[in-house]
Amino acid sequence: MSSPPGERRGPDERSGRTERPGRTRVDADVDSRWWLVVAAAAAFWAVAYAIGALFALVAVIGVFGGAFVGGYGGPVSFLPGAFGLAAVLIVPLVLVGLLVSLLLPVALYLDSQAVGRAGVGWEPDSVLYAIAGVVGLFAQGLPIQPAVALYYLYRRHEHVGVP
């Protein structure tokens, strides 16, 4: 039997979610775009780790490769170029990383509050996500912030559908 427009249907057999006719969980009503900051943080960390690994590889090859090949003067001639690359590439990455690291706990808190208010079947603990984001500020050697961001986005996708 068909439900009148705008009326909620029963739970979906597969997910157990209740959805309105004509609406899917992909366009659930969550009044927040803070998830974009969380996604940007996750993407930034992936790119930053890749660039850091590439920079370390170039540095090792430049320092040790030049010493063995001897084609361009060894490690001494490599160092000025390496410092120039660091100034052009690494310093802006560090500044963006600092901004993203500071914004992530705020974005997690505000977006999880909006998801909880939307009634999508998941009420994330906003304070816990924010605390996990803040802990990531002080544990920079461990990938806590990217892990929290990716986990949050995964859970958000399960219940809201976006991203």
RATAHU-V304876 format. One record per backbone hydrogen bond with DSSP energy under -1.0 kcal/mol. NH is the residue of the N-H (numbers start at 1). CO is the residue of the C=O. If there is no record, write none. Layout:
# RATAHU-V304876
NH&CO ; NH&CO
This chain:
# RATAHU-V304876
7&4 ; 9&19 ; 12&17 ; 16&12 ; 21&7 ; 23&20 ; 27&24 ; 28&25 ; 30&28 ; 32&30 ; 36&33 ; 38&34 ; 39&35 ; 40&36 ; 41&37 ; 42&38 ; 43&39 ; 44&40 ; 45&41 ; 46&42 ; 47&43 ; 48&44 ; 49&45 ; 50&46 ; 51&47 ; 52&48 ; 53&49 ; 54&50 ; 55&51 ; 56&52 ; 57&53 ; 58&54 ; 59&55 ; 60&56 ; 61&57 ; 62&58 ; 63&59 ; 64&60 ; 65&61 ; 68&64 ; 69&65 ; 70&66 ; 79&75 ; 82&78 ; 83&79 ; 84&80 ; 85&81 ; 86&82 ; 87&83 ; 88&84 ; 89&85 ; 91&86 ; 93&89 ; 94&90 ; 95&91 ; 96&92 ; 97&93 ; 98&94 ; 99&95 ; 100&96 ; 101&97 ; 102&98 ; 103&99 ; 104&100 ; 107&103 ; 108&104 ; 109&105 ; 110&106 ; 111&107 ; 112&108 ; 113&109 ; 114&110 ; 115&111 ; 116&112 ; 117&113 ; 118&114 ; 126&124 ; 129&125 ; 130&126 ; 131&127 ; 132&128 ; 133&129 ; 134&130 ; 135&131 ; 136&132 ; 137&134 ; 139&135 ; 142&139 ; 144&142 ; 147&143 ; 148&144 ; 149&145 ; 150&146 ; 151&147 ; 152&148 ; 153&149 ; 154&150 ; 155&151 ; 156&152 ; 157&153 ; 158&154 ; 159&155 ; 160&156 ; 161&156
